[in-house]
């Protein structure tokens, strides 16, 4: 027979076991999440250290990230500016040089660059100029990024913070979210809009109500494994954007039951995409994705700022320095020419061997190089002859002249400059490991016949089949199509992060503030860029020129 003491002991032990089986969302859980965030951050930085052979965060900033200014490093720089004290002068010089020598057509991209410059405390005039020419010019994100800048004390001649807040509130969907396109809230767009509205939650009841509705929607959309999906696909970026939104609101995802599903938290969701090298994939099981890795870094730094009692991720902690920032007149820009460019046709100049080329594989074309090298030799000989006649020639000068000639000749030989005809005749290497085929169609039917260079039926390339190899992307097939059918296009990004701004001399914003190029695969709009979408047999690709990017007016 069990004694009363033994019975009480059994009840106590049973109660302890029950408690131990319940997930703990208290202070210890926050500590655990902070440690996990630090590990993720260290892994991402180590991944880049190994890739660039640098030995410190400062070396990464001065090296790899500065070299990639304007080509994807911006979010790394913004994130690191919110994590520690670093010298960003080399990066600033690289980015401002790019901005001074290039026309950035995308309003959202211009605002992104301005936001990055603000984060590193740059005083460059590009920030104030962008505030006047870009806010609201490209749908939802151009309102969001513009509000981030105004939230940090910058001033626009066009809009006040309250103007943009009211605009965003007016764009909220009936389900409580926000969307780039369509009538139903999208996770990424909702989370990113909430991030911009955070500073007004205590002073504006309408903002508070809107954010509460958005949080309810986000909670409903969280999947059982802790992740979030965009366009129907569970991915790391959507999950991270929610983490940034919650952390910016002062909500610790370790303790909020609304964002823990089946015992799985946001960190459980994010870690599903982590790879062995410390980087992250866009979709679980896929290869490393640079955009996913960048956004995860932003997310964990946002969480660490919350745990450490610091301000929200987009609160740059410099607003007091910007309160009296003068609003300068935008620098005058030369409008882009409407005439077809003569050089730099297409987005890739990879020197691939063309069909019918009898030279050795990878050997550069000699169509113009022989004459340039001969000219260098003749000029060098003339210089030496003149020095000899003037009796100023000596062995040292002769060696120097010959050395310069050799260097110039080598530079000419190994630099492959192509004319338009050369580019279009280069249709790429013959594919040997074909895994299937896809079709591509390029159309601009909404502006058909509106200009001389626009087809009257709006069809730039009718449905055409292309063979694909493993690893081919929407972008690589566009490059192939452009060469084969002599279709001009312009890529404002790198080949790995392509941003198509123009096709057939039809550019974004040519027909309105929301006009531009979009692509679909099998009738759906992918959640990744054209260079990141890997193709499968039977895929149907369509490039369309739309007048309503984002479905919002400016």
C-alpha positions as CSV (number, residue, x, y, z in Angstrom):
1,X,0.0,0.0,0.0
2,X,1.3,3.4,-1.0
3,X,1.9,5.8,1.9
4,X,0.4,9.3,1.8
5,X,4.0,10.8,1.5
6,X,4.8,8.5,-1.5
7,X,1.5,9.5,-3.2
8,X,2.4,13.2,-2.7
9,X,5.9,12.6,-4.1
10,X,4.5,10.8,-7.2
11,X,2.0,13.6,-7.8
12,X,4.8,16.2,-7.6
13,X,7.1,14.2,-9.9
14,X,4.2,13.8,-12.4
15,X,3.5,17.6,-12.3
16,X,7.2,18.4,-12.9
17,X,7.3,16.0,-15.8
18,X,4.2,17.7,-17.3
19,X,5.8,21.1,-16.9
20,X,9.0,20.0,-18.4
21,X,7.2,18.8,-21.5
22,X,5.7,22.3,-22.1
23,X,7.9,24.5,-24.3
24,X,9.4,27.4,-22.3
25,X,9.0,30.8,-23.9
26,X,10.4,32.8,-21.0
27,X,13.7,34.5,-20.3
28,X,15.8,31.4,-20.9
29,X,14.3,31.0,-24.3
30,X,15.2,34.6,-25.2
31,X,18.8,33.9,-24.1
32,X,18.8,30.8,-26.3
33,X,17.5,32.8,-29.2
34,X,20.1,35.4,-28.7
35,X,22.8,32.7,-28.8
36,X,21.3,31.2,-32.0
37,X,21.2,34.7,-33.6
38,X,24.9,35.2,-32.8
39,X,25.8,31.8,-34.2
40,X,23.9,32.6,-37.4
41,X,25.6,36.0,-37.7
42,X,29.0,34.5,-37.1
43,X,28.3,31.8,-39.7
44,X,27.3,34.3,-42.4
45,X,30.4,36.4,-41.8
46,X,32.6,33.3,-41.7
47,X,31.1,32.3,-45.1
48,X,32.1,35.6,-46.6
49,X,35.5,35.5,-44.9
50,X,36.2,32.1,-46.5
51,X,34.9,33.3,-49.8
52,X,37.1,36.4,-49.9
53,X,40.0,35.2,-47.7
54,X,39.6,38.3,-45.6
55,X,40.3,38.1,-41.8
56,X,37.9,40.6,-40.3
57,X,34.6,42.4,-40.8
58,X,36.5,45.6,-41.6
59,X,38.4,43.7,-44.3
60,X,35.1,42.5,-45.8
61,X,33.8,46.0,-45.9
62,X,36.9,47.4,-47.5
63,X,37.3,44.5,-49.9
64,X,34.4,42.4,-51.1
65,X,31.5,44.6,-50.1
66,X,33.1,47.8,-51.5
67,X,33.9,46.0,-54.7
68,X,30.3,45.0,-55.0
69,X,28.8,48.4,-54.1
70,X,25.6,48.8,-56.2
71,X,25.5,45.1,-56.9
72,X,23.9,43.7,-53.7
73,X,26.3,44.7,-50.9
74,X,24.0,47.5,-49.7
75,X,22.0,45.4,-47.2
76,X,25.2,44.0,-45.8
77,X,26.5,47.5,-45.2
78,X,23.2,48.7,-43.7
79,X,23.1,45.7,-41.4
80,X,26.7,46.0,-40.3
81,X,26.2,49.7,-39.6
82,X,23.5,48.7,-37.1
83,X,25.7,46.1,-35.5
84,X,29.0,47.6,-34.8
85,X,31.4,50.6,-35.4
86,X,33.2,50.3,-38.6
87,X,34.9,52.5,-41.2
88,X,32.7,52.7,-44.3
89,X,34.7,55.4,-46.2
90,X,36.0,53.0,-48.8
91,X,32.5,51.6,-49.5
92,X,31.0,55.1,-49.6
93,X,33.6,56.2,-52.2
94,X,32.8,53.1,-54.3
95,X,29.0,53.5,-54.1
96,X,29.0,57.3,-54.7
97,X,31.3,56.9,-57.7
98,X,28.8,54.4,-59.2
99,X,25.9,56.7,-58.5
100,X,27.6,59.7,-60.0
101,X,28.5,57.9,-63.2
102,X,25.3,55.8,-63.8
103,X,21.6,56.5,-64.1
104,X,19.6,54.3,-61.8
105,X,16.1,53.9,-63.3
106,X,14.4,52.1,-60.4
107,X,12.9,54.5,-57.8
108,X,13.1,51.8,-55.2
109,X,16.7,51.1,-56.0
110,X,17.5,54.8,-55.7
111,X,15.9,55.0,-52.3
112,X,17.7,51.8,-51.2
113,X,21.1,53.5,-52.1
114,X,20.0,56.6,-50.3
115,X,19.0,54.7,-47.2
116,X,22.4,52.9,-47.2
117,X,24.3,56.2,-47.5
118,X,22.2,57.5,-44.6
119,X,23.1,54.5,-42.5
120,X,26.8,55.1,-42.9
121,X,26.3,58.8,-42.1
122,X,27.2,60.0,-45.6
123,X,26.5,63.7,-46.4
124,X,26.3,63.1,-50.2
125,X,23.7,65.1,-52.0
126,X,22.3,61.9,-53.6
127,X,20.2,61.4,-50.4
128,X,18.3,64.7,-50.6
129,X,17.9,64.5,-54.4
130,X,16.5,61.0,-54.2
131,X,13.9,62.1,-51.6
132,X,12.5,64.6,-54.1
133,X,12.5,62.4,-57.2
134,X,11.8,58.9,-56.0
135,X,9.3,58.6,-53.2
136,X,6.1,57.0,-54.4
137,X,7.3,56.6,-57.9
138,X,7.4,52.8,-58.0
139,X,4.5,51.5,-55.9
140,X,4.6,50.3,-52.3
141,X,8.3,49.8,-51.7
142,X,9.1,53.4,-52.9
143,X,6.7,54.6,-50.2
144,X,8.2,52.3,-47.6
145,X,11.8,53.1,-48.2
146,X,11.0,56.8,-48.5
147,X,9.3,56.7,-45.1
148,X,12.4,55.1,-43.5
149,X,14.5,58.0,-44.6
150,X,12.0,60.6,-43.3
151,X,11.8,58.7,-40.1
152,X,15.5,59.4,-39.6
153,X,15.2,63.1,-39.9
154,X,15.7,63.7,-43.6
155,X,13.4,66.1,-45.4
156,X,11.6,65.9,-48.8
157,X,10.1,68.8,-50.6
158,X,7.4,66.5,-52.0
159,X,6.1,64.6,-49.0
160,X,6.0,64.7,-45.2
161,X,6.0,61.6,-43.0
162,X,2.3,62.1,-42.3
163,X,1.6,62.2,-46.1
164,X,3.3,58.8,-46.6
165,X,1.7,57.3,-43.5
166,X,-1.7,58.2,-44.8
167,X,-0.8,56.8,-48.2
168,X,0.3,53.5,-46.7
169,X,-2.8,53.3,-44.5
170,X,-4.9,53.8,-47.7
171,X,-3.1,50.9,-49.4
172,X,-3.9,48.4,-46.7
173,X,-5.8,45.4,-48.1
174,X,-9.1,44.3,-46.6
175,X,-7.4,41.3,-45.0
176,X,-5.1,43.6,-43.0
177,X,-2.0,43.1,-45.0
178,X,-0.2,45.0,-47.8
179,X,0.7,43.7,-51.3
180,X,2.9,44.7,-54.2
181,X,0.2,43.5,-56.5
182,X,-3.3,42.1,-56.0
183,X,-6.0,42.5,-53.3
184,X,-4.7,40.1,-50.7
185,X,-1.9,40.8,-48.2
186,X,1.5,39.3,-48.9
187,X,3.8,38.4,-46.1
188,X,6.9,40.3,-47.3
189,X,5.1,43.4,-48.2
190,X,3.0,43.4,-45.0
191,X,6.1,42.9,-42.8
192,X,8.1,45.6,-44.6
193,X,5.3,48.1,-44.4
194,X,4.9,47.5,-40.7
195,X,8.6,48.1,-40.2
196,X,8.2,51.6,-41.7
197,X,5.1,52.4,-39.6
198,X,6.6,51.4,-36.3
199,X,7.6,55.0,-35.2
200,X,4.0,56.1,-35.3
201,X,2.3,53.2,-33.4
202,X,2.1,55.2,-30.1
203,X,1.1,58.5,-31.6
204,X,-1.4,57.5,-34.3
205,X,-4.4,55.3,-33.4
206,X,-5.0,54.5,-37.0
207,X,-1.4,53.2,-37.4
208,X,-1.8,51.1,-34.2
209,X,-5.1,49.6,-35.5
210,X,-3.5,48.9,-38.9
211,X,-0.5,47.2,-37.3
212,X,-2.7,45.1,-35.1
213,X,-4.6,43.9,-38.1
214,X,-1.4,43.1,-39.9
215,X,0.0,41.1,-37.0
216,X,-3.2,39.0,-36.9
217,X,-2.8,38.3,-40.6
218,X,0.9,37.4,-40.2
219,X,0.1,35.1,-37.3
220,X,-2.5,33.3,-39.4
221,X,-0.1,32.9,-42.3
222,X,2.7,31.4,-40.2
223,X,3.2,27.7,-41.2
224,X,3.4,24.8,-38.8
225,X,7.2,24.6,-39.1
226,X,7.6,28.2,-38.1
227,X,8.3,29.6,-41.6
228,X,6.3,31.9,-43.8
229,X,5.5,31.6,-47.5
230,X,5.3,34.2,-50.3
231,X,3.6,33.3,-53.7
232,X,2.7,30.0,-52.1
233,X,6.4,29.0,-51.4
234,X,7.9,28.7,-47.9
235,X,11.1,30.7,-47.9
236,X,13.7,32.2,-45.7
237,X,13.2,35.8,-46.8
238,X,9.6,36.0,-45.8
239,X,10.3,34.5,-42.5
240,X,13.1,37.0,-41.8
241,X,11.0,40.0,-42.8
242,X,8.4,39.0,-40.1
243,X,11.3,38.7,-37.6
244,X,12.5,42.2,-38.4
245,X,8.9,43.6,-38.1
246,X,8.3,41.9,-34.7
247,X,11.7,42.9,-33.3
248,X,11.1,46.5,-34.5
249,X,7.9,46.5,-32.6
250,X,9.6,45.3,-29.4
251,X,8.0,41.9,-29.7
252,X,10.3,39.0,-28.7
253,X,9.5,36.1,-31.0
254,X,10.8,33.7,-28.3
255,X,7.9,34.7,-26.0
256,X,4.9,35.6,-28.2
257,X,2.6,32.6,-28.6
258,X,1.1,34.1,-31.7
259,X,4.3,33.3,-33.6
260,X,5.0,29.9,-32.3
261,X,3.2,27.1,-34.2
262,X,3.4,23.5,-33.1
263,X,6.3,24.4,-30.9
264,X,8.2,25.9,-33.8
265,X,9.4,29.5,-33.6
266,X,10.6,31.9,-36.2
267,X,14.2,30.8,-35.5
268,X,13.3,27.2,-36.0
269,X,11.9,28.3,-39.4
270,X,14.9,30.4,-40.4
271,X,17.4,27.6,-39.4
272,X,15.7,25.2,-41.8
273,X,17.3,27.2,-44.6
274,X,20.8,27.3,-43.1
275,X,23.6,25.5,-45.1
276,X,26.8,23.9,-43.8
277,X,28.9,26.8,-45.0
278,X,26.9,29.3,-43.0
279,X,25.0,30.8,-45.9
280,X,21.2,30.4,-46.5
281,X,19.0,29.1,-49.3
282,X,15.8,30.8,-50.5
283,X,13.9,27.5,-50.4
284,X,14.8,24.5,-48.1
285,X,17.0,22.1,-49.9
286,X,18.3,24.5,-52.5
287,X,21.7,25.9,-53.0
288,X,23.1,29.0,-51.3
289,X,21.2,32.2,-52.2
290,X,22.9,35.6,-51.8
291,X,19.6,37.5,-51.3
292,X,18.4,35.0,-48.6
293,X,21.8,35.2,-46.8
294,X,21.7,39.0,-46.8
295,X,18.2,39.2,-45.4
296,X,18.9,36.6,-42.7
297,X,21.8,38.8,-41.5
298,X,19.5,41.8,-41.3
299,X,17.0,39.7,-39.4
300,X,19.3,38.4,-36.7
301,X,20.9,41.8,-36.2
302,X,17.4,43.2,-35.8
303,X,16.7,40.6,-33.1
304,X,20.0,41.3,-31.3
305,X,19.2,45.0,-31.2
306,X,15.9,44.1,-29.5
307,X,17.6,41.9,-26.9
308,X,20.3,44.5,-26.3
309,X,17.7,47.2,-25.7
310,X,18.6,49.1,-28.9
311,X,16.3,50.9,-31.3
312,X,14.5,49.2,-34.3
313,X,16.6,48.0,-37.2
314,X,15.7,51.0,-39.5
315,X,16.2,53.5,-36.7
316,X,19.6,54.7,-37.7
317,X,20.3,56.4,-34.4
318,X,21.5,59.5,-36.3
319,X,18.2,61.5,-36.6
320,X,19.4,64.1,-34.3
321,X,22.2,64.9,-36.7
322,X,19.8,65.2,-39.6
323,X,17.0,67.4,-38.2
324,X,18.4,70.5,-39.9
325,X,19.7,68.7,-43.0
326,X,19.4,71.2,-45.9
327,X,17.2,70.2,-48.8
328,X,19.4,70.6,-51.9
329,X,18.3,70.9,-55.4
330,X,18.6,67.6,-57.3
331,X,21.6,67.4,-59.5
332,X,20.8,67.8,-63.1
333,X,20.8,64.6,-65.0
334,X,21.2,64.1,-68.7
335,X,18.1,62.2,-69.9
336,X,18.7,58.8,-71.2
337,X,19.0,58.7,-75.0
338,X,16.2,57.2,-76.9
339,X,18.5,56.1,-79.7
340,X,19.7,52.5,-79.6
341,X,23.1,52.2,-77.9
342,X,26.0,51.3,-80.0
343,X,28.0,49.3,-77.4
344,X,27.4,47.1,-74.4
345,X,24.4,45.4,-76.0
346,X,22.8,42.9,-73.6
347,X,23.6,42.1,-70.1
348,X,26.4,39.6,-70.5
349,X,29.7,39.7,-72.3
350,X,31.2,36.4,-71.4
351,X,33.4,35.8,-74.3
352,X,31.8,32.4,-75.2
353,X,32.9,30.7,-78.4
354,X,30.5,31.4,-81.2
355,X,29.3,28.9,-83.8
356,X,31.7,28.5,-86.8
357,X,34.7,29.9,-84.9
358,X,37.8,28.0,-85.9
359,X,40.0,29.4,-83.2
360,X,40.8,27.5,-80.1
361,X,38.2,27.4,-77.4
362,X,38.2,30.6,-75.2
363,X,40.7,32.3,-77.5
364,X,39.7,36.0,-77.9
365,X,38.7,37.3,-81.3
366,X,41.6,38.8,-83.3
367,X,39.4,40.9,-85.7
368,X,40.7,44.2,-84.4
369,X,43.4,43.3,-81.9
370,X,46.2,42.6,-84.4
371,X,45.9,46.1,-85.8
372,X,45.9,47.7,-82.3
373,X,48.9,45.7,-81.3
374,X,50.7,46.6,-84.5
375,X,49.9,50.3,-83.9
376,X,51.4,50.0,-80.4
377,X,54.5,48.5,-81.9
378,X,54.8,51.2,-84.5
379,X,54.3,54.0,-82.0
380,X,56.9,52.4,-79.6
381,X,59.4,52.2,-82.5
382,X,58.8,55.8,-83.5
383,X,59.3,57.0,-79.9
384,X,62.5,55.0,-79.6
385,X,63.7,56.4,-83.0
386,X,63.0,60.0,-82.0
387,X,64.9,59.5,-78.7
388,X,67.8,58.0,-80.6
389,X,68.0,60.8,-83.1
390,X,68.0,63.3,-80.2
391,X,70.7,61.3,-78.6
392,X,68.6,60.8,-75.5
393,X,68.2,57.0,-75.8
394,X,69.8,54.7,-73.3
395,X,69.3,51.1,-72.2
396,X,67.0,52.0,-69.3
397,X,64.6,54.0,-71.5
398,X,64.6,51.3,-74.2
399,X,63.6,48.6,-71.6
400,X,60.9,50.9,-70.2
401,X,59.4,51.6,-73.6
402,X,59.4,47.9,-74.5
403,X,57.9,47.0,-71.2
404,X,55.1,49.5,-71.6
405,X,54.4,48.2,-75.1
406,X,54.2,44.6,-73.9
407,X,51.8,45.6,-71.1
408,X,49.6,47.5,-73.5
409,X,49.6,44.7,-76.0
410,X,48.7,42.1,-73.4
411,X,45.8,44.3,-72.2
412,X,44.5,44.5,-75.7
413,X,44.9,40.8,-76.4
414,X,43.1,39.7,-73.2
415,X,40.3,42.3,-73.4
416,X,37.4,41.2,-75.6
417,X,35.5,44.2,-76.9
418,X,32.6,43.3,-79.0
419,X,30.6,45.3,-81.5
420,X,26.8,44.7,-81.8
421,X,27.3,42.3,-84.7
422,X,30.0,40.3,-82.8
423,X,27.7,40.1,-79.7
424,X,24.7,38.9,-81.6
425,X,26.7,36.4,-83.7
426,X,27.9,34.9,-80.4
427,X,25.0,32.6,-79.6
428,X,26.8,30.8,-76.8
429,X,28.4,27.4,-76.4
430,X,26.7,24.4,-77.8
431,X,24.8,22.7,-75.0
432,X,25.8,19.1,-74.5
433,X,23.9,18.0,-71.4
434,X,20.4,19.0,-72.3
435,X,17.7,18.1,-69.7
436,X,14.7,19.5,-71.6
437,X,13.3,22.6,-73.2
438,X,11.4,25.7,-72.3
439,X,9.5,28.3,-74.2
440,X,10.0,32.1,-74.1
441,X,7.7,34.9,-75.2
442,X,8.5,38.6,-74.9
443,X,5.6,41.0,-75.4
444,X,4.6,44.7,-74.8
445,X,1.0,44.5,-76.0
446,X,-0.2,47.3,-73.7
447,X,2.0,49.8,-75.6
448,X,1.8,48.2,-79.0
449,X,2.6,50.6,-81.8
450,X,3.1,53.6,-79.6
451,X,6.6,54.3,-80.9
452,X,8.5,53.5,-84.0
453,X,10.7,50.8,-82.3
454,X,7.6,49.1,-80.7
455,X,6.0,46.3,-82.7
456,X,2.5,47.1,-83.9
457,X,1.2,43.8,-82.4
458,X,3.3,44.2,-79.3
459,X,5.1,40.9,-79.9
460,X,8.9,41.2,-79.6
461,X,9.5,37.5,-79.6
462,X,6.7,35.1,-80.2
463,X,6.6,31.8,-78.3
464,X,10.0,30.1,-79.0
465,X,11.6,26.9,-77.7
466,X,15.1,26.8,-76.2
467,X,17.0,23.8,-74.9
468,X,18.2,24.0,-71.3
469,X,20.9,22.4,-69.3
470,X,21.0,21.9,-65.5
471,X,21.4,25.3,-63.9
472,X,19.9,27.4,-66.7
473,X,17.9,30.3,-65.4
474,X,15.3,32.7,-66.8
475,X,18.0,35.2,-67.2
476,X,20.5,32.9,-69.0
477,X,17.8,32.0,-71.5
478,X,16.9,35.7,-72.0
479,X,20.6,36.3,-72.8
480,X,20.5,33.4,-75.3
481,X,17.3,34.7,-76.9
482,X,18.8,38.2,-77.2
483,X,21.8,36.9,-79.1
484,X,20.0,34.5,-81.3
485,X,17.2,36.9,-82.4
486,X,19.1,40.2,-82.0
487,X,16.9,41.6,-79.2
488,X,18.5,44.4,-77.2
489,X,18.1,44.3,-73.4
490,X,19.7,46.1,-70.5
491,X,20.6,44.6,-67.1
492,X,21.2,47.1,-64.4
493,X,22.5,44.5,-61.9
494,X,25.1,41.8,-62.1
495,X,24.6,38.5,-63.9
496,X,24.0,36.8,-60.5
497,X,21.5,39.4,-59.4
498,X,20.0,40.6,-62.7
499,X,17.6,43.5,-62.9
500,X,16.1,43.9,-66.4
501,X,15.4,47.6,-67.0
502,X,14.9,47.5,-70.7
503,X,14.1,45.2,-73.6
504,X,14.0,46.2,-77.3
505,X,14.9,49.8,-76.2
506,X,11.7,49.9,-74.1
507,X,12.7,50.9,-70.6
508,X,11.0,51.0,-67.2
509,X,9.2,54.4,-66.6
510,X,9.1,55.1,-70.3
511,X,5.3,55.0,-70.2
512,X,4.6,56.1,-66.6
513,X,6.0,55.9,-63.1
514,X,4.8,52.2,-62.7
515,X,5.8,50.9,-66.1
516,X,8.4,48.2,-66.5
517,X,9.3,44.6,-67.3
518,X,8.1,41.6,-65.3
519,X,8.3,37.9,-65.9
520,X,6.2,34.8,-65.1
521,X,6.9,31.1,-65.3
522,X,4.0,28.9,-65.9
523,X,1.6,31.8,-65.4
524,X,2.9,32.6,-61.9
525,X,5.1,35.5,-60.7
526,X,8.2,33.9,-59.0
527,X,9.4,35.4,-55.7
528,X,13.1,35.5,-56.9
529,X,15.0,37.4,-59.6
530,X,15.4,36.1,-63.1
531,X,18.9,35.0,-62.5
532,X,17.9,33.0,-59.5
533,X,15.0,31.1,-61.0
534,X,16.3,27.7,-62.2
535,X,14.4,26.2,-65.0
536,X,12.9,22.7,-65.5
537,X,11.7,20.9,-68.6
538,X,8.5,22.3,-69.9
539,X,8.6,25.7,-68.2
540,X,6.8,28.5,-70.0
541,X,8.5,31.9,-69.6
542,X,6.8,35.1,-70.5
543,X,8.3,38.6,-70.3
544,X,5.7,41.4,-70.3
545,X,5.9,45.1,-70.2
546,X,3.3,46.4,-67.7
547,X,2.0,49.8,-66.9
548,X,1.1,49.0,-63.4
549,X,4.1,47.6,-61.5
550,X,2.8,47.2,-57.9
551,X,-0.8,48.1,-59.0
552,X,-0.5,51.4,-57.1
553,X,-0.6,54.9,-58.3
554,X,2.2,57.4,-57.6
